[in-house]
Amino acid sequence: MWEQIRSNRIKSAMLVVAMAVLLLVIGYFLGVAFLGSAVAGLIIALMIWIVMNLIAFFQGDNIFLALSKARKIERDEHPRLYNVVEEMKIASGLERMPDIYIIDDPALNAFATGRDPKRASIAVTSGLLQKLNRDELQGVIGHELAHIKNRDVLLMAMCGVLLGSIVILAWFVTRMLFFGAVFGGRRSSSSGGGPAQLIILAVGIILMILAPIAAYMIYFAISRKREYLADASSAQYTRYPEGLASALEKLAGSTAPLKSANQATAPMYIINPFRKKGRAASDLTSTHPPISERIRILRSMAGGASLADYDTAYRQVSKGKKGIVSASAIASVGAVGLREAEPEAARREPEPGKVERTREVSDLMWRLNDYRTITCDCGTKLKVPPKLKRVNVKCPHCGRIYPI
């Protein structure tokens, strides 16, 4: 997939240049309107651009993890998830195990972030861990590790940070231009400065309108192709496309919004976190491909799990469109056979059911939030908040009292 990696590096460079141009335009009008010098405005814009790029490159992943309210976990805190990530890390050929985070949210979603494969993280929601079985979880994790392998994560991190900053700056600048034009126009109307102030106001309004449009254009420039390629890689890693197809089906059926997501971070997730009922698979304005099409492609991979098999299935489902995988990438992988769903009896440990998974995740979130567990003699588990201002608690079932 070296061609995709090179493409993402080129797009990252183009994104940086595009943001520089937009910032310089804003800086020019800001300098003319408030500093009396276009050069001063351009210098300030250039400094902001440099700082934004440094933040996006070195701290973009930490910013997204903080915005999503993700909590880092270790192996002993959720062994099943850790083992799945470890399996997919080996299958993908990544040299380093990514850090694992959990987002306490009932929505079903996941994302990967990081500067490169040596510094990468994946985050999954608690709802995802509760609803997906092992094969489905493998498919989702394989998809996210493919983003790390293909260097998608740097592009998405830089896009989110730079884009969010541009939108915020445009918002402030347009309001400064608006108030400057209104009050400056009143002061200078008698001296003939009115027309100039009206021009500045018009420019501010145009910037206010174009900023969000430019934001979405950059989203689309990232291309939906990366999602198809990540699906193809996941099928190759797991050798079981049905796992990811079944997971996407469950994700499509859940329309609960992800509370911590925003417009800047939305493209990072495996599916659009702002889907609405009835539009989950067909919204053409989404930054993601239609989920129904992704599922059909995966379930059309009857001959094998290689990139060539995915490309063939893509052509069939898309009815004659150009393939999604390059010929060199197909040649570099070769044939990959499909595997059958692993029977329950052959598993090294029993597959937890929905109730067990829910209890497993709930207990983990209690621990991550520093709740203390007191097991009553009657078998009831009491969850004590860390900041509870009481000296004891009473069991609601048997009435026993325990000191905190």
N, C-alpha and C positions, 0 to 999 in steps of 0.2 A: 504493500500500500504506500510505497514511497512517493508515488505521484500525488496521492491525496495529502500526504504530509507536506510536500513541496507547495501544493496549491494553498494549503492553510497558511503557510509562512508568507506566501505572496499576498494573500488576502489580509493577513495581519498588517503587513507593510502598507497596503493600500488603505486600510482602515485608519492607520496612524496619520497618513497624508491627508485623507479626507477630513479627519477631525481637525487637523492643523489649518486647513483652508477655511473651514467653518468658523473656527475660533478667531482666525485673523480677520475675517469679515466682521464678526461681532466686535473685535477689538478696535478695528478701524472706526466704525461708527460711534463706539463708546468714546474713543479719544477725541473725535471731532466735536461730539456733543457736550462733553463734560470737562475734558482736559485742554481743549483748544489746540490739540496737536494729534494728528493721525499717527505720527511716529511713536508717540508715547503709548497710545492705545495698542499699537502693534507689538511693542516691546512687552507690555503687560500680558497680552494674549499669548505671546511666545513663551513667556515664563510659566504661565498657567498650563500650557500644552506640555512643557517638559515635565512639570511636577505630576500632572495627570498620568503621563505615560510611565513614569517611574513607579507611581503608586499602583497602576494597573499591572505592571510587569512583576513587581516584587511582592505586592500585598493584595492583589486582586482576589486570590483564592480565600484569604482570611476574611476579606470584606464580605464575600458572598456567604461564607459559612456563618459569619456573625449575623448577617441580615436574615438568614434562614433559621436562626436560633438552633443550629445543629450542635449536638453534644458528642464529643469523641468517646468511643468505647474501646475496650481491649478484648482479647480473646475470651477470657473467663466471664465477661459480662454478657456475651451473646455468642456462644460457641458455634451455633448453627450458621449464623450469618458470617462469622469470621471464616469458617471452613469453606463456605461457598465462594467467598471472595478469594481465598487462597487457591482453590481449585481453578477458578477462572484466571487468576494471575498466572498460574503455571501454563494453562492452555493458551493464553494470549502471548506468552513469551516476555512479559514485562520483567524487568530486572529488579524491581522493588515492589514490595507489598504496599499498596496505597493505604493511607489512614482511613478509618471507617467512622462515620458519624451517623447519628440518628436524630431525626426531626420529630418532635412530639406533636404529631398532627394526624387526624384520622383519614385525611386525603391519601390517595394512592399515587405516589410519585417518587422520583429519584433523580439525582444529577451527579455529575463528576466535575471536578475543578482542579486547578493546579497550573503551574508554569510549564512543567514537562513531566515525563514519566518518573523522574527521580524525585519530584515533589508534587504528588498528586493525592487527591482525596475523593472518596465517594460518600454520598449522603443519601439515606433512604428514610422514608417516613415510617412512623410506628404503624400506621394503617396498612402500609405495604407489607410489613412483616407479619401482620395478623392475617391478611387475606390470601397470601400466596403460598403454595406448597414449594417444595425444594426445587423441582424442575422449573417452575415458573420464576422463582427467585434467581436461579442460575441464568435464565434468559435475560432478565433485567440487568443483573450484575455484569454479564458478558457484554451487553450493549454499552454500559457505562465504561467498562474497561477498554472497549474499542475506541471510544472518544479519547481516552488517555493515550492509547497506542497510536492513533491517527493524528495526534497533536491538535485535536479540536478544542481542547480545554483552554489553551492559551488564547486562541481566537475569541472564544466565548467570554473569557474573563476580561480581556481587553475591551471587547465590544461593550459589555455591561458597564464597566467602570467609566469608560470614556463617554459612552452615550448618556448615562445618567448625569454625568457632570455637565455635558453640553446642554441638556434639557434644563437643568437647574440654572446654569448661567444665562441661558436665553430668557428664562422666566424673569430673572432679576433685571437683566439688561432692558428688556422691553418695558418693564414697569418704570425703570429709571428714565428711559427715553420718553415715556408717556407723561410722567409728572414734570420732567424737565421741559418738554415741549409746551405743556399747558401753562405752567407758571412762568416759564421763560418767555412764552409768547405774550403773556399779559404785560410783562415788564418792557418788552422790546417792540411792541406793536406800534408805539408812537414813533420809533426810530427806523421803521421799515424792516425790522427783523422777523415779522410775522411769517412771510412765505418760507423762509429758511427753516423756521421752527416747524412749520407744517410738513415740510419735506422730511425732516428728522422723525416726526411723529409717524408719517406714512411708512418710513423704513422700519421703525420699531414694530408697527402692526404687522408688516410683512414678515419680519423675523419671528414674531410670536406665532404666526400661522405656519411658517415653513419649518420651524424647529421640530415639532412632533412628526411632521411629514417626512423630514429628513431622517428622523430616528427610525421610522418604520421602513424606509427605503434601505437603510443599512441593515436592518434585520433581514430583509429579503435578500440582500447581497450576500449574506452568510450562506444562503442556499439550503434548501431542504435535502440536498444530496447527501449531506453528512449523516442524516438520520437513516436513510436507506443503507448507506455503507456500514453504519454501526449495527443495524439489524443483520446485514449479511455476515459481518464478523462474529456477531453473537451466535448465529446459527452454526458457523464454522467451529467456534470454540466449544460449544455444548454438544454438537452433532445431533441436536434435537430441536429443530425449528418450532415444533409444536409447543415447547415450553414457553418461548417468548410470545408466540401467537396467543396462547391461552392467557398469559399475563396481560398482554395488551387488551384482550377482550374484557378482562376484569377491570382494568384501568379505564377503558372506554365506558363501561357500565356505571362507574362511580363519577358523579359530577360535583362532588363536594369540592369547593374551592380551597386551595392551599393558602392558609392565612398569611404565611410569611413571604409569599411570592409577590413580586411587583413587575412592572413592564420591563425593567432593565434585566431582571434575572429570568424571565419566562423562557427564553430560548434555551436555557441550560437544561431544563427538565426533559425527561423522556417523553412526556406528553404535555400539551398546553395546560398549565395550571388554572386557566381562566375559562375552561370550556363551559358551555351552556347546554342544557338538555336539548337534544334534537339536533345539535350542531357539532357534536364531538368528533364526528368522522368526516364532515363535509365543509367545514368553514374554510373557504379559500383564502381568507385573510390571515390565517394562522401562520405562525412561524414554523409549524410542523406539518409534515405530510398527513393526509387523511388516514386515520387509524384503521378504518375498514380496508383500505388498500394495502397497508402494511401487513395486516393479518392475512389477506388473500394471497399475497406474495409468499409469505412464509409457509402457508399451507399448500402452496403449489409446488413446493420443493420435493417432488416425489423421487427424483433420481439420486439425490445425495445432499450433503450439507456444505459443499464447497462454494467459493465465490462464483464459479461458473454456473452452478445450479441456481444460485440466487439470481444471477443476471438473466438466465433463461426464464425463470419464473417471473421476473420483473417485466420482461418483454411480453410475456403472455398476458399478464394482468393489465398492463398499460396499453395493450393492443397495438403493437408495432412501434412503440417509441424507442428511441436510441437507448442502448444498454446503460446501466448505471456504474458498472465496474470496468476499469480499463483492461485491455488485453494483456498488458504486462503483469498486472496484479493477478489476473486469472492464471497466467502461466507460472507465476512464482509459487502458487499454493498447491496446485494439482488436485487430484480427487480426494474427497473426504466423505466417508460413508455415513449414512444415517444410523443412529442407534435406536433401539426400542425403549419405550418407557420402562424404567427399572421397577420390577415387581417388588411388592412390599416385603416378601419373604427374603429377597436377596439383599436388602439393605443392612448395613452394619448396625444401624440403630433405627428404631421405629420412627416413621414419619409422624410428627405431631399433627393432631387434628386442629380444627379451627379453635376449639375451646382451649386446648393446650397452648396454641400459639398466642392467643389473646392473653392468657394468664402469664405466659413467659414474657411478653412485651410489657404488660402492665407492671409486673414486678421490677423489670429493668428500669422503667421510667420512674417508679417510686424511688429506687436507689439513686438514680442520677439526680433526682431533685432533693436528695438528702433526707428523705423520709426514714424514720426509724420504725422497724417492725418488731412488735411484741406478740409472741405466740401465747395465747391464753391456754390454760389447762384444758378447756373445753374444745380446743382445736381452732378457735377463731383467731385470725391474724389481724391485729390492730395496726393501722398505719398512722404514725404520729408525725405531724408536720414539724419541720425543724424549728420554727419560730412560735410554737404553741406556748402561750403564757399560762401554763398550769403545772402543778406539781405531780398530778397523777391522772390516769385515765381509767374509765370504767368499761368493762366488756358489755356490749349491748345484749348479749345472749344469756350469760350466766350471772352477771352482776359483779364479778370479781374486780377488784381495784388494784392497779399496778402503778408503782411510782415511775416517773419519767426521769 
